[in-house]
Amino acid sequence: MKYKAMLVLGSTGAGKTPFGDQMETQELWYNTYHHFDFGQQLRDAVKDDATLLTPEEKATVKGLLESNQLLEDKDFPIAEKLLKAFIEKRQVQPEDVIILNGLPRHVGQANALSNLVNIKFVLFLNCPPEVAYERIKYNSGGDRTDRTDDSLEEVKRKVNIFYDQTFPLIEYYRSRDINIVEVAVDIDTIPLFIIQDLGTLDAMV
């Protein structure tokens, strides 16, 4: 079966993780939400005591995390394994909604993911690069405390990767008549403000 999903897009620092975490506490549009933070799932999967991935898959993921690269199409089975394990652990029901954060990151992943989830709604957190730098610098979203990949050089590189490879997903889903909502993010934007804005819309998922 395919699970209902909402995709949150935005560059590093835009607030995707705090938004997803906050949504899990809401019952907006009478839905139950499960936040799938792909980056965190990858980081957890390569810990010494983690057993979900094979040693070869762990090595692949560690290399990607160290180089801040995206998962290639040939390695998509790793993403699929993590998402399926998440669905099983959370006991996601057909009427629930999975909030996808960090997956898909490019069109190849979007095509592969379509066999597992039915993305009904895309939220684009439009965060200009200069705002992203400031949000990360001051930990505006409250989710960067333990991050070790937030140097200015790495942030700039990840922002460039987002606009080169992930931003085209907006047109990809628009061409498939998926509802897309854009929310402007500034330095002080917090998840609750975004959720309140979404609450003024008709049910989309």
N, C-alpha and C positions, 0 to 999 in steps of 0.2 A: 504494500500500500504506500501511497504518497502522503507525507505529513504536511500540514499547512505551515507556511513559514513567512516571516517578515524579514527582509534584508536591510541591515543598517550599513550605509556606506559613508565614508568620510576618511580624510587623511589621518595619519597619526596625530594624536592630540586633540581630535575633534570632539571626543567625549563619548565614543561608541560604547566602551565598557561600562562607565557609570550609568549611561542610559539603559543599557540592557539589564544591569543589576537592579535598577530602580523599577523597570517594567515588571520584573518578577514579583514585585510587591503589590502591583496594581491588578485590578480586574476591569481594565478599560475595555469597553465594548463587550463585556461579559465573557471575556476569554481568560484562560489560564496560560501564562507565558513561561517559556523555558529558555534561558539565555545561554546560547552556545558561543562561547568566546574561543574562537579557533586558536588564537595566539597562546592563550593560557592553556588550552588543551594540549598544544604541542609542547609547551614548556613542562607541563606535568608528565607527559608521556615519555620523556627522556630522563626522568629522575632515576636514580640507581635502583630504587625499589619498585619501579613501574614495570608491569609485565604484559601490557596490552600489545606493544610492538615487538617485533623480532629484533635481534641485535643489528641486523642489516638496516632495518627501517629506522631504528634509533640513531644509527650512524648518519643516515641520510638527513634526518630531522635536525640533529645536532649541527651538521654542516650548514644547513639552511639558516638556523637560528644564529650561528656565529657570523655568518656573512650577510644576514638580513636580506636574504633572497626569498622569492616566492616559490611555493611548491610547484614543480613542473607537472605537465599533463601526465607524463609517464608514472609519476608518483602519486597520482590521485587516489589509488587504493588506500593509502595511508589516511587521507582525509576521510574517506568513506568509512574506514574502520573506526576512526575516532567518533564520527557522528553517529554511527549505529550503536556504538557502546554508550554514548551519551543518551540516546533515545531509550535504550534498554534500562539504563541506570535510573533515569528520571521517570520511567514508565509513562512516556508521553502518550496521550490519548488522541484519537482521531480529531476530536473537537478542539484540542489544544493548539497553541501557536508556538513554533520555535523561532526565537529571535537569532538570526544568523549574523554574527559579527566576525569579520575576517575570512569568511568563506561564503560564496566564491570571491576570489580576488581578481580573476580575469575571465574572459569569455570561454576559454577552454574548460575551466572549472565549472562555469555556469551550465554549459552543455552537459557535462558529466553528472552534475548534481541534480539535473532535472528528472532523473530516474528515481530519485529518493524523496525529494520535497517538491511541493507546489508553492512557489513564491507568489504570494497574492498582493504584496505591498512592498514598496521600496522607500525607505527614508534616507534622504541625502543630507547629512550634516555638513553644510557648506562652510568650511573653516579655512579662510585664506592662510597661506603659509606663514605670514608674519604673526597672525593670531595663534596659529598652532605652536610656534616657537614660544610665545609668551605663556600660553596655557600650560605647556610642559614645564617651562622654567619655574612657574609658581604652583605647579601641581593643581591646577584649577579644578580638575575632575576628581582629585583625591585618589587616583588609581596608579600613580607613578612612583610611589614610595620605594618599592623594591626593584624598580627597573634599573638595569645596568647598560641600556642601549639608548640613552637619551642625550648623548653628546650632540652639540649643535651640528657637527658634520653628519652624524647618523640621522638626525631628524631631517635635515635637508635632503639627504639621499632617499629616505623613506617617503617624504612628501613627493619627490620627483617620480618615484616608482608608482605611487598612487595615481598621479595624473596621467602617467604614460600607460599604465596597464589596467588599473581598476576603474578609473573615471569613465572609460568607454562602456562600462556595464549599464550606465544610465540610459544611453541610447539603445543598448541591446534590449533592455526590458521595456523601454518605451515602445519599441517597434513591435513588441509582443502584447501591447495593450495592458501592461501591468501598471497599477496605480503608483505614481511617484510623487512624493511630497518633499519639497526642499525647505530646510530650516536654516536660517543664517545663524552662525555660531560666533559669539564674541568672547572676550577674555573671561567675562563673568557669567556666561551661560551655564546653568545647572540643569540636570536631567528633568527636574520637576517642571521647569518652565517649558521644556520641549513637550513633555507629556500633556501639560495643560493645553498647549496649542493643538496637539493631536486630538484631544478630547472634544474639540469644537467641530470635528469632522464627522461625517457619517461613517458607520462601520465599514471597514475596507477589507477585513480579513475574515 
